[in-house]
Amino acid sequence: MQATAYTYDPESRSGQVLLDDGTPVPFDAAAFDAGGLRLLRPGQRVRIETEETETETGAEAGAGAGAGRRITLVTLQTF
């Protein structure tokens, strides 16, 4: 799946991407490290892999389209 880098914190190696529908989805250091990147700049097109997660409460289920989805890999989109 493709997305656009939205935020990135080099100290924690975590941030957010925007899906093509504008939904922000966070990623953690493990997902960033899995992609083999050293740096990510806002606006870069990236390829992400996700897995569905179980939501623990009904409140989380209403958190938007990104709820219940966890990014497992972030890497640069290549053509």
Sequence and secondary structure as in RCSB ss.txt:
>XXXX:A:sequence
MQATAYTYDPESRSGQVLLDDGTPVPFDAAAFDAGGLRLLRPGQRVRIETEETETETGAEAGAGAGAGRRITLVT
LQTF
>XXXX:A:secstr
 EEEEEEEETTTTEEEEEETTS EEEE HHHHHHTT S   TT EEEEEEEE   SSHHHHTS TTTTEEEEEEE
E   
